[in-house]
């Protein structure tokens, strides 16, 4: 019932408006575009413009390539940074111009999923130029038009596209990853979407270059994260929750920042961590005492790291840092957990063993 009611509101917005703007998150265009919405607008014969918000978070070259390939006009903006809004205004005026022969004012509506930035765009477009409002006859009580120019008006409240299935709700951050009972399916769907949009993101984030399926990618992520069940099998459910949590919190996106790229490291210490798990060594000093020779062999200017979940806590090892604090911070950022005990070792190049939870 909620879905039908939400789509009814979206249809009302489409009916009322003369020009429709679909607001999309530039970081996840496939996931935040809605083909059903686009079909509805095109069936009504109304002009449609796709506005990719948060464009400051994606490379310019990629944005230009996406725009070139799109069958629907696209404008890239960053409403928060107030970049590209002038281009958006000009595009809206261009779409409105053919309609002004028959209409005194052209009404523009912004529609899209939750959290893509519709309200921010509306507020940015209002600015100081929005000098007046007018009620919309026959429209939902309290709704108004905001004047953008003499003949261009903006619906003051965005249309919210409902999220039609649970997997999409999870991927878009509408349901906490840690509370999902069956996380593997949405995680595989997310991986498939990433491969379709920008497969290089998988290599940049996880160092995985060759694979045969989405499930293989998930399994290898689990291996690299040390999410191993008793018996040596990857815990796919915990791996899926971790991946979804990284996506929901923005720690993993389609485009790594320059800072993240400079943090390149090699996954390592698999044999040491298997020994730690086998011997149940959960004290950093005991781990260093037992595996000091193996660990000191990895002390150079190449960053290396390994993590493993053991008995409900995480054991992490990192080497190749100039300072122990930097190595520890790196492990905390890598795992998303806080260190409760650690042991530093090395001279010119340092390493750290940490217990995190």
BAVO-375719 format. One record per residue (C-alpha): residue number from 1; residue in three letters; chain; x, y, z. Coordinates in Angstrom, 3 decimals. Example, Ala and Ser with C-alpha at 12.3 -4.5 7.8 and 13.67 -1.06 7.14 Angstrom:
BEGIN
1 ALA A 12.300 -4.500 7.800
2 SER A 13.670 -1.060 7.140
***
This chain:
BEGIN
1 UNK A 0.000 0.000 0.000
2 UNK A 2.824 2.376 0.844
3 UNK A 4.436 1.693 -2.518
4 UNK A 1.219 2.448 -4.398
5 UNK A 0.637 5.614 -2.413
6 UNK A 4.178 6.823 -3.031
7 UNK A 3.915 6.186 -6.770
8 UNK A 0.557 7.996 -6.784
9 UNK A 2.302 11.083 -5.409
10 UNK A 5.064 10.767 -8.008
11 UNK A 2.427 10.567 -10.777
12 UNK A 0.721 13.691 -9.382
13 UNK A 4.033 15.551 -9.550
14 UNK A 4.587 14.392 -13.149
15 UNK A 1.049 15.470 -14.107
16 UNK A 1.466 18.907 -12.531
17 UNK A 4.923 19.682 -13.917
18 UNK A 5.840 20.675 -17.469
19 UNK A 9.508 19.673 -17.178
20 UNK A 10.783 16.764 -15.062
21 UNK A 14.245 16.626 -13.507
22 UNK A 15.381 13.201 -12.314
23 UNK A 18.008 13.686 -9.598
24 UNK A 20.653 10.953 -9.476
25 UNK A 23.725 10.353 -7.300
26 UNK A 26.737 10.629 -9.634
27 UNK A 28.609 8.047 -7.539
28 UNK A 26.004 5.365 -8.287
29 UNK A 24.123 6.334 -11.468
30 UNK A 22.775 2.876 -12.278
31 UNK A 21.548 2.344 -8.736
32 UNK A 19.877 5.745 -8.393
33 UNK A 18.313 6.099 -11.843
34 UNK A 14.754 4.767 -12.070
35 UNK A 13.694 3.420 -15.460
36 UNK A 10.032 3.195 -14.457
37 UNK A 10.014 6.905 -13.654
38 UNK A 11.718 7.698 -16.958
39 UNK A 9.132 5.638 -18.873
40 UNK A 6.263 7.426 -17.135
41 UNK A 7.669 10.830 -18.066
42 UNK A 8.328 9.817 -21.664
43 UNK A 4.820 8.332 -21.993
44 UNK A 3.434 11.705 -20.923
45 UNK A 5.547 13.335 -23.634
46 UNK A 7.209 15.723 -21.203
47 UNK A 10.833 16.910 -21.332
48 UNK A 13.135 14.948 -19.016
49 UNK A 16.525 16.037 -17.722
50 UNK A 18.857 13.893 -15.606
51 UNK A 20.801 15.862 -13.002
52 UNK A 23.778 13.972 -11.597
53 UNK A 24.338 15.490 -8.163
54 UNK A 27.538 15.136 -6.067
55 UNK A 29.620 15.318 -9.253
56 UNK A 32.554 16.699 -7.259
57 UNK A 33.040 13.110 -6.027
58 UNK A 33.620 11.562 -9.480
59 UNK A 36.361 12.175 -12.078
60 UNK A 35.505 14.756 -14.748
61 UNK A 36.566 12.418 -17.576
62 UNK A 34.174 9.709 -16.410
63 UNK A 31.324 12.233 -16.074
64 UNK A 31.869 13.481 -19.627
65 UNK A 31.892 9.931 -20.986
66 UNK A 28.650 9.062 -19.184
67 UNK A 27.015 12.232 -20.491
68 UNK A 28.110 11.444 -24.048
69 UNK A 26.596 7.942 -23.938
70 UNK A 23.286 8.863 -22.283
71 UNK A 20.145 8.825 -24.406
72 UNK A 18.614 11.437 -22.053
73 UNK A 20.169 14.905 -21.537
74 UNK A 22.469 14.954 -18.489
75 UNK A 23.803 17.797 -16.348
76 UNK A 26.463 17.193 -13.677
77 UNK A 26.354 19.440 -10.608
78 UNK A 27.399 19.611 -6.975
79 UNK A 24.564 21.369 -5.170
80 UNK A 26.440 21.343 -1.864
81 UNK A 29.461 23.030 -3.449
82 UNK A 27.193 25.218 -5.615
83 UNK A 28.954 24.039 -8.756
84 UNK A 27.119 23.563 -12.041
85 UNK A 23.869 25.201 -10.936
86 UNK A 24.287 27.918 -13.564
87 UNK A 24.512 25.222 -16.246
88 UNK A 21.393 23.592 -14.772
89 UNK A 19.463 26.879 -14.964
90 UNK A 20.453 27.379 -18.601
91 UNK A 19.416 23.814 -19.465
92 UNK A 16.045 24.279 -17.765
93 UNK A 15.428 27.493 -19.692
94 UNK A 16.333 25.704 -22.936
95 UNK A 13.839 22.901 -22.215
96 UNK A 11.170 25.419 -21.193
97 UNK A 11.520 27.678 -24.253
98 UNK A 9.429 25.559 -26.707
99 UNK A 6.628 25.361 -24.125
100 UNK A 6.282 29.103 -23.628
101 UNK A 4.291 29.556 -26.822
102 UNK A 1.369 27.817 -25.105
103 UNK A 2.013 28.505 -21.395
104 UNK A 2.478 31.636 -19.319
105 UNK A 4.681 29.791 -16.863
106 UNK A 6.600 26.525 -17.080
107 UNK A 6.694 24.372 -13.954
108 UNK A 9.723 22.218 -13.120
109 UNK A 9.619 19.231 -10.739
110 UNK A 12.549 17.408 -9.151
111 UNK A 12.013 13.677 -8.612
112 UNK A 14.338 10.931 -7.362
113 UNK A 15.223 8.447 -4.651
114 UNK A 15.761 9.517 -1.020
115 UNK A 19.164 11.050 -0.166
116 UNK A 20.255 11.962 -3.703
117 UNK A 20.126 15.678 -2.884
118 UNK A 16.782 16.867 -4.291
119 UNK A 16.063 19.278 -1.445
120 UNK A 19.592 20.708 -1.573
121 UNK A 19.184 21.413 -5.287
122 UNK A 15.819 23.078 -4.693
123 UNK A 17.318 25.294 -1.982
124 UNK A 20.293 26.130 -4.185
125 UNK A 18.092 27.011 -7.150
126 UNK A 15.878 29.194 -4.967
127 UNK A 18.790 31.337 -3.825
128 UNK A 18.152 35.074 -3.780
129 UNK A 16.422 34.974 -7.161
130 UNK A 13.376 33.146 -5.800
131 UNK A 11.406 36.342 -5.148
132 UNK A 7.922 34.920 -4.815
133 UNK A 5.646 31.924 -4.438
134 UNK A 2.229 30.960 -5.736
135 UNK A -0.215 28.209 -4.695
136 UNK A -0.752 25.320 -7.126
137 UNK A -4.473 24.990 -7.981
138 UNK A -5.801 21.489 -7.400
139 UNK A -2.491 20.202 -6.038
140 UNK A -1.757 18.746 -2.604
141 UNK A -2.618 21.202 0.139
142 UNK A 0.218 23.493 1.133
143 UNK A 2.324 22.922 -2.000
144 UNK A 3.696 26.015 -3.667
145 UNK A 5.543 27.206 -6.734
146 UNK A 8.845 29.028 -6.365
147 UNK A 9.673 31.632 -8.969
148 UNK A 13.062 31.078 -10.588
149 UNK A 12.557 33.615 -13.364
150 UNK A 9.652 35.476 -14.916
151 UNK A 8.331 32.388 -16.695
152 UNK A 10.148 29.512 -14.964
153 UNK A 8.755 28.141 -11.705
154 UNK A 9.858 25.301 -9.444
155 UNK A 7.664 22.933 -7.426
156 UNK A 8.780 23.575 -3.863
157 UNK A 8.678 19.935 -2.734
158 UNK A 10.469 17.064 -4.486
159 UNK A 8.802 13.832 -5.571
160 UNK A 10.275 10.846 -3.740
161 UNK A 10.598 7.644 -5.757
162 UNK A 9.784 4.626 -3.548
163 UNK A 12.347 1.850 -3.228
164 UNK A 10.592 -1.167 -4.685
165 UNK A 12.438 -4.128 -3.165
166 UNK A 14.426 -4.981 -0.058
167 UNK A 17.754 -5.558 -1.800
168 UNK A 17.591 -2.036 -3.258
169 UNK A 16.641 -0.657 0.150
170 UNK A 19.781 -2.229 1.620
171 UNK A 22.083 -1.038 -1.173
172 UNK A 20.750 2.507 -0.892
173 UNK A 21.394 2.543 2.851
174 UNK A 17.767 2.327 3.955
175 UNK A 18.330 -0.744 6.160
176 UNK A 21.410 -1.249 8.390
177 UNK A 23.824 -3.870 7.053
178 UNK A 24.439 -5.344 10.500
179 UNK A 20.740 -6.206 10.923
180 UNK A 20.254 -8.070 7.648
181 UNK A 19.410 -11.732 8.189
182 UNK A 20.287 -12.795 4.624
183 UNK A 22.920 -10.327 3.336
184 UNK A 24.481 -12.379 0.516
185 UNK A 21.860 -11.635 -2.150
186 UNK A 21.990 -7.823 -1.847
187 UNK A 25.801 -7.990 -1.660
188 UNK A 25.972 -9.991 -4.914
189 UNK A 23.550 -7.534 -6.521
190 UNK A 25.769 -4.666 -5.405
191 UNK A 28.866 -6.356 -6.873
192 UNK A 27.020 -6.920 -10.162
193 UNK A 26.067 -3.236 -10.291
194 UNK A 29.636 -2.147 -9.585
195 UNK A 30.937 -4.403 -12.379
196 UNK A 28.384 -2.936 -14.773
197 UNK A 29.157 0.671 -13.831
198 UNK A 32.905 0.685 -13.188
199 UNK A 34.557 -2.697 -12.664
200 UNK A 37.944 -1.063 -11.931
201 UNK A 36.557 -0.176 -8.486
202 UNK A 36.818 -3.849 -7.465
203 UNK A 40.503 -3.954 -8.387
204 UNK A 41.278 -0.597 -6.757
205 UNK A 39.581 -1.506 -3.493
206 UNK A 40.408 -5.213 -3.163
207 UNK A 43.239 -5.956 -5.589
208 UNK A 41.055 -8.520 -7.384
209 UNK A 41.746 -8.467 -11.126
210 UNK A 40.542 -11.806 -12.493
211 UNK A 37.339 -13.582 -11.458
212 UNK A 34.563 -15.705 -12.911
213 UNK A 31.523 -14.623 -10.904
214 UNK A 30.165 -12.197 -8.327
215 UNK A 30.247 -14.944 -5.711
216 UNK A 33.950 -15.548 -6.370
217 UNK A 34.600 -11.846 -5.780
218 UNK A 32.678 -11.981 -2.491
219 UNK A 34.566 -15.099 -1.426
220 UNK A 37.946 -13.546 -2.207
221 UNK A 37.010 -10.378 -0.319
222 UNK A 36.272 -12.607 2.668
223 UNK A 39.650 -14.293 2.322
224 UNK A 41.442 -10.951 2.210
225 UNK A 39.458 -9.676 5.190
226 UNK A 40.187 -12.820 7.187
227 UNK A 36.489 -13.596 7.595
228 UNK A 36.995 -17.350 7.905
229 UNK A 34.728 -19.845 9.688
230 UNK A 35.934 -22.864 11.631
231 UNK A 37.160 -25.371 9.094
232 UNK A 38.747 -22.744 6.852
233 UNK A 35.709 -21.708 4.769
234 UNK A 34.977 -18.055 4.052
235 UNK A 32.072 -16.706 6.081
236 UNK A 30.070 -15.359 3.148
237 UNK A 27.352 -13.805 5.298
238 UNK A 29.783 -11.792 7.424
239 UNK A 31.708 -10.813 4.290
240 UNK A 28.470 -9.638 2.672
241 UNK A 27.549 -7.581 5.746
242 UNK A 31.015 -6.023 5.786
243 UNK A 30.833 -5.109 2.086
244 UNK A 27.354 -3.611 2.424
245 UNK A 28.461 -1.656 5.493
246 UNK A 31.445 -0.248 3.571
247 UNK A 29.122 0.822 0.752
248 UNK A 26.438 2.293 3.018
249 UNK A 28.943 4.370 4.985
250 UNK A 30.777 5.622 1.887
251 UNK A 34.087 3.982 2.784
252 UNK A 33.799 2.123 -0.513
253 UNK A 32.678 4.015 -3.615
254 UNK A 33.095 3.588 -7.350
255 UNK A 35.985 6.034 -7.305
256 UNK A 38.860 5.883 -4.853
257 UNK A 40.124 9.266 -3.638
258 UNK A 43.701 10.294 -4.387
259 UNK A 44.471 9.752 -0.699
260 UNK A 43.098 6.206 -0.871
261 UNK A 45.086 5.472 -4.027
262 UNK A 48.267 6.599 -2.309
263 UNK A 47.524 4.097 0.480
264 UNK A 48.178 1.094 -1.806
265 UNK A 49.204 -1.997 0.127
266 UNK A 49.648 -5.731 -0.307
267 UNK A 47.449 -8.237 1.484
268 UNK A 49.819 -10.510 3.386
269 UNK A 50.450 -12.586 6.540
270 UNK A 47.995 -15.366 5.661
271 UNK A 50.288 -18.080 7.073
272 UNK A 50.963 -16.122 10.260
273 UNK A 47.267 -15.444 10.838
274 UNK A 46.388 -19.093 10.223
275 UNK A 48.921 -20.001 12.915
276 UNK A 47.524 -17.363 15.267
277 UNK A 44.033 -18.816 14.796
278 UNK A 45.228 -22.404 15.174
279 UNK A 47.106 -21.627 18.384
280 UNK A 44.470 -19.104 19.551
281 UNK A 47.065 -16.398 20.212
282 UNK A 45.019 -13.300 21.057
283 UNK A 47.740 -11.270 22.761
284 UNK A 49.895 -9.007 20.497
285 UNK A 53.060 -9.665 22.529
286 UNK A 52.645 -13.448 22.310
287 UNK A 52.023 -13.192 18.559
288 UNK A 55.214 -11.140 18.100
289 UNK A 57.218 -13.523 20.258
290 UNK A 55.952 -16.542 18.271
291 UNK A 56.239 -15.061 14.744
292 UNK A 58.882 -12.349 15.109
293 UNK A 61.219 -13.740 12.442
294 UNK A 58.475 -14.002 9.805
295 UNK A 57.159 -10.522 10.589
296 UNK A 60.540 -8.792 10.556
297 UNK A 61.174 -10.183 7.067
298 UNK A 58.340 -7.924 5.855
299 UNK A 59.817 -4.682 7.230
300 UNK A 60.580 -2.384 4.287
301 UNK A 58.915 0.568 2.571
302 UNK A 56.100 -1.554 1.090
303 UNK A 52.883 -1.412 3.086
304 UNK A 51.513 -4.848 3.916
305 UNK A 48.479 -5.852 5.953
306 UNK A 46.477 -8.871 7.024
307 UNK A 43.403 -9.290 9.227
308 UNK A 41.428 -12.215 10.565
309 UNK A 38.292 -12.654 12.673
310 UNK A 39.025 -15.063 15.549
311 UNK A 36.625 -15.856 18.398
312 UNK A 34.589 -12.701 17.769
313 UNK A 37.525 -10.282 17.675
314 UNK A 39.830 -9.104 14.886
315 UNK A 43.573 -9.662 14.724
316 UNK A 45.376 -7.231 12.431
317 UNK A 48.990 -6.969 11.266
318 UNK A 50.470 -4.051 9.298
319 UNK A 54.069 -3.322 8.262
320 UNK A 55.924 -0.768 6.152
321 UNK A 55.185 2.407 8.140
322 UNK A 57.515 5.075 9.495
323 UNK A 55.527 5.415 12.709
324 UNK A 53.668 2.859 14.806
325 UNK A 50.727 5.232 15.272
326 UNK A 50.322 5.421 11.483
327 UNK A 50.266 1.630 11.196
328 UNK A 47.680 1.335 13.957
329 UNK A 45.473 4.046 12.443
330 UNK A 45.729 2.272 9.082
331 UNK A 44.453 -0.980 10.620
332 UNK A 41.578 0.823 12.340
333 UNK A 40.514 2.478 9.080
334 UNK A 40.926 -0.773 7.177
335 UNK A 38.717 -2.755 9.564
336 UNK A 36.375 -0.003 10.747
337 UNK A 37.123 -1.122 14.322
338 UNK A 38.997 0.276 17.330
339 UNK A 42.194 -1.221 18.708
340 UNK A 42.040 -2.496 22.284
341 UNK A 45.630 -3.789 22.419
342 UNK A 48.682 -3.449 20.168
343 UNK A 52.399 -4.161 19.931
344 UNK A 54.844 -2.191 17.778
345 UNK A 58.066 -3.625 16.315
346 UNK A 60.839 -2.569 13.912
347 UNK A 63.447 0.202 13.568
348 UNK A 63.545 2.372 10.423
349 UNK A 60.386 0.714 9.072
350 UNK A 57.826 -0.298 11.644
351 UNK A 54.993 -2.724 11.991
352 UNK A 52.167 -3.271 14.436
353 UNK A 50.099 -6.192 15.683
354 UNK A 46.689 -5.194 16.984
355 UNK A 43.588 -6.673 18.549
356 UNK A 40.494 -4.796 17.402
357 UNK A 36.807 -4.893 18.162
***
